[in-house]
Amino acid sequence: MQTYYYELFFQTDKEYLDLFLDLVFSLDIDAIEEKDEGVYIRSEEDIELIQIALHNFHQKLCEKFNTNIYFHSTLEKKENKNWIEEYKKGIQALTIDKIHIHTTWQEAKKDKINIIIDPALAFGSGHHESTYTCIEFLQKYANNSKFCLDVGCGSGILSIIMAKLGAKVQACDTDELAIVASKENAKLNQVLFDDIWVGSVNKSLHKYDIVVANIIADILIILEKDLKDKTKEGGILILSGILNKYEERIKDKFKDLTLLECKHKGEWLSLAYKKEKL
């Protein structure tokens, strides 16, 4: 074990945090922890270049969305300890109804559908409020007869859960590294996707019984027409990753669909819609 390690801490606006995490998880980092209203990145290698990459990414996001996004970071060199083991102790397994999400170093539950996700190696583990409520919706609406699409699949956790529930699953993400992570996690969980691709929903030639999109409100609005188009008549569209303050804006954009359920958890909102038959 080396004498010192490096700790990078950053904070940003909550609605953009997942975009920063997508970048962070694509890098070769030993451990990542969400804590103290921000994110800690720790490594025995110097991670100054990661801090620079985050600042550059922040600038590009501000330009893309034409808005001022809060971002702050600090980088410290600290005396080493067995922080990897301490980090592992801090990761809690999670049970959501019949789904049990745990890491490779935690035990499965015999009476549950077990999903293995290592947080330091993935884009999502189910602990985030928006992912949590998506999982609740999927247990209600996904089953053996369903053909499903996960838009912005990240770690693949929602795709894996739908596959474990017996559905035929396709997935996409604009980040190639997310596709790699999803495939690795699918293999770890012994499930197969019907198809998975780099790109967005508009690349699909199919219509689906269930379309789930757990991404920020700005992107949901951009993808509105494609999400509706790829949902079958009589199908379900699940939207998540929405801060409560955007509730009316999203509801207005999707008001031509029938709102079935609305779930609030913390500052986040998930919506389940039905596309009625004409």
C-alpha positions in Angstrom: 0.0 0.0 0.0 1.3 3.4 -0.9 2.0 6.1 1.7 -0.4 8.6 0.2 -3.6 8.7 -1.9 -5.4 11.5 -3.7 -9.0 12.6 -2.9 -11.0 14.7 -5.4 -14.3 16.1 -4.2 -16.8 17.9 -6.4 -20.3 19.4 -6.2 -22.7 20.4 -8.9 -26.4 21.1 -9.4 -28.4 17.9 -8.7 -30.1 17.7 -12.1 -26.7 17.5 -13.8 -24.9 15.2 -11.4 -25.7 12.1 -13.3 -24.0 13.5 -16.4 -20.8 14.2 -14.4 -21.0 10.7 -12.9 -21.3 9.2 -16.4 -17.9 10.9 -17.2 -16.4 9.8 -13.9 -17.4 6.2 -14.2 -15.9 6.0 -17.7 -12.4 6.7 -16.2 -10.1 4.2 -14.5 -10.8 5.2 -10.9 -10.4 3.0 -7.7 -13.4 4.2 -5.7 -16.2 6.7 -6.0 -18.5 7.7 -3.2 -21.5 10.1 -3.1 -21.4 11.8 0.3 -21.7 15.3 1.9 -23.9 16.5 -1.0 -21.1 15.8 -3.5 -18.9 13.1 -4.9 -15.5 11.8 -3.6 -13.1 10.3 -6.0 -10.1 8.5 -4.5 -7.0 6.9 -6.1 -3.4 6.1 -5.3 -2.6 7.7 -8.7 -2.5 11.5 -9.2 -6.0 12.5 -10.4 -5.3 16.1 -11.3 -6.2 15.4 -14.9 -9.6 14.1 -13.8 -10.2 17.4 -12.1 -9.3 19.3 -15.3 -11.5 17.0 -17.3 -14.5 17.7 -15.0 -13.9 21.5 -15.2 -13.8 21.2 -19.1 -16.9 19.1 -19.1 -18.7 21.7 -16.9 -17.9 24.4 -19.4 -19.2 22.4 -22.3 -22.4 21.6 -20.4 -23.0 25.3 -19.7 -22.6 26.0 -23.4 -24.8 23.1 -24.5 -27.7 24.0 -22.2 -27.0 27.7 -22.4 -27.2 28.1 -18.6 -25.0 28.6 -15.6 -24.4 25.3 -13.9 -22.8 25.3 -10.4 -19.5 23.3 -10.1 -16.9 23.3 -7.4 -14.0 20.9 -6.8 -11.1 20.4 -4.4 -8.1 18.0 -4.7 -6.1 16.8 -1.7 -3.2 14.5 -1.1 -3.8 12.5 2.0 -2.0 10.0 4.2 -3.1 6.5 3.2 -5.2 4.0 5.1 -7.2 1.0 3.9 -9.8 3.3 2.4 -11.0 0.8 -0.2 -12.1 -1.5 2.6 -13.7 1.4 4.4 -15.5 2.4 1.2 -16.8 -1.2 0.8 -18.2 -1.1 4.3 -20.1 2.0 3.5 -22.0 0.5 0.5 -25.3 -0.9 1.6 -27.3 -3.6 -0.2 -30.8 -2.4 -1.3 -34.1 -4.3 -1.4 -37.0 -2.8 -3.4 -40.0 -5.1 -3.1 -38.9 -8.4 -4.7 -35.6 -7.0 -6.1 -32.4 -7.2 -4.1 -29.4 -5.2 -5.3 -26.0 -6.0 -3.9 -22.3 -6.0 -4.7 -20.0 -8.8 -5.5 -18.7 -8.8 -2.0 -22.2 -8.9 -0.4 -24.5 -11.9 0.0 -27.6 -12.6 -2.2 -31.1 -13.2 -0.7 -32.6 -16.5 -1.6 -36.2 -15.3 -1.7 -35.5 -12.3 -3.9 -34.5 -11.5 -7.5 -30.8 -10.7 -7.0 -29.0 -8.0 -9.1 -25.3 -7.6 -8.8 -23.9 -4.1 -9.3 -20.5 -2.8 -8.0 -21.0 1.0 -7.6 -17.3 1.8 -8.3 -17.6 0.0 -11.6 -20.9 1.2 -12.9 -23.2 4.2 -13.7 -26.0 3.4 -11.3 -26.8 1.0 -8.4 -30.4 1.7 -7.6 -29.7 3.9 -4.6 -30.6 7.1 -6.4 -34.2 8.2 -5.9 -35.0 8.3 -9.6 -33.6 4.8 -10.2 -35.4 3.5 -7.1 -38.8 4.6 -8.3 -38.2 3.3 -11.8 -37.5 -0.1 -10.3 -40.8 0.1 -8.4 -42.6 0.8 -11.7 -40.8 -1.9 -13.6 -41.9 -4.6 -11.1 -45.4 -3.6 -11.8 -45.4 -3.3 -15.6 -42.6 -5.5 -16.9 -43.2 -9.3 -17.3 -42.6 -12.2 -19.6 -44.8 -10.9 -22.4 -43.2 -7.5 -22.7 -40.8 -6.1 -25.3 -38.8 -3.3 -23.5 -36.4 -0.5 -24.3 -34.1 1.2 -21.8 -33.1 4.6 -23.1 -29.9 5.9 -21.5 -29.1 2.6 -19.9 -26.0 3.6 -18.0 -24.9 0.7 -15.9 -27.7 -1.5 -17.4 -29.4 -1.9 -14.1 -32.9 -1.3 -15.4 -32.3 -3.4 -18.4 -31.0 -6.2 -16.3 -34.0 -6.0 -13.9 -36.5 -6.2 -16.9 -34.6 -9.2 -18.3 -34.7 -10.9 -14.8 -38.4 -10.3 -14.8 -38.6 -12.2 -18.1 -39.0 -9.4 -20.6 -37.3 -9.2 -24.0 -35.0 -6.2 -23.6 -33.2 -3.7 -25.8 -31.0 -0.8 -24.6 -29.1 2.2 -25.8 -26.9 5.0 -24.6 -25.0 7.8 -26.3 -21.9 6.9 -24.2 -20.0 4.0 -25.6 -18.5 3.3 -22.2 -22.0 2.9 -20.7 -22.7 0.2 -23.3 -19.5 -1.6 -22.3 -20.6 -1.3 -18.6 -24.1 -2.6 -19.4 -22.7 -5.6 -21.3 -20.3 -6.5 -18.4 -23.1 -6.2 -15.8 -25.4 -8.3 -17.9 -22.8 -11.0 -18.1 -22.2 -10.7 -14.3 -26.0 -11.2 -13.8 -26.2 -14.0 -16.4 -28.8 -12.2 -18.6 -28.8 -11.4 -22.4 -30.1 -8.3 -24.1 -32.0 -8.8 -27.4 -30.0 -5.7 -28.7 -27.9 -2.9 -27.3 -26.4 0.0 -29.2 -24.4 3.3 -29.0 -26.9 6.1 -29.9 -30.3 7.2 -28.9 -33.9 5.9 -29.2 -34.3 7.2 -32.8 -31.9 4.4 -34.1 -34.5 1.7 -33.2 -36.7 0.3 -35.9 -39.2 -1.2 -33.3 -42.0 -0.2 -31.1 -42.1 -1.4 -27.5 -44.6 -2.5 -24.8 -42.5 -0.5 -22.3 -40.0 2.3 -22.9 -38.1 3.6 -19.8 -36.0 6.7 -19.8 -34.2 7.6 -16.6 -32.4 10.8 -17.8 -32.6 14.5 -16.9 -35.6 16.6 -17.8 -33.9 18.6 -20.5 -33.0 15.4 -22.4 -36.5 14.0 -21.9 -38.0 17.1 -23.5 -35.5 16.8 -26.5 -36.5 13.1 -27.0 -40.2 13.6 -26.4 -41.4 12.7 -29.9 -39.1 9.7 -30.3 -40.1 8.3 -26.9 -43.7 8.6 -27.8 -43.2 7.2 -31.3 -41.3 4.1 -30.0 -44.0 3.3 -27.4 -46.7 0.9 -28.8 -50.3 1.8 -28.7 -51.4 0.5 -25.3 -47.8 0.5 -24.2 -46.2 2.1 -21.1 -43.7 5.0 -21.1 -41.8 5.5 -17.8 -40.0 8.8 -17.4 -37.6 9.5 -14.5 -34.5 11.6 -13.5 -36.9 14.6 -13.2 -36.4 17.1 -10.4 -39.7 18.1 -8.8 -39.4 21.7 -10.0 -39.7 20.4 -13.6 -42.9 18.4 -12.9 -45.4 20.7 -14.7 -43.1 21.3 -17.6 -42.7 17.5 -18.3 -46.4 16.8 -17.7 -47.3 19.5 -20.3 -45.0 17.9 -22.9 -46.5 14.5 -22.4 -50.1 15.5 -21.8 -51.3 13.7 -24.9 -50.6 10.4 -23.0 -52.6 9.1 -20.1 -50.8 9.6 -16.8 -51.1 6.4 -14.8 -48.9 7.1 -11.8 -46.7 9.7 -10.3 -44.0 8.9 -7.7 -42.1 11.4 -5.7 -39.0 10.4 -3.7 -36.9 13.2 -2.2 -36.5 15.9 -4.7 -37.1 13.6 -7.7 -40.1 12.5 -9.7 -41.0 9.5 -11.9 -44.0 9.2 -14.1 -45.7 6.2 -15.7 -47.8 7.0 -18.9 -50.0 4.8 -21.1 -50.2 5.5 -24.9 -53.8 4.9 -25.6 -55.0 3.1 -28.7 -56.4 5.3 -31.4 
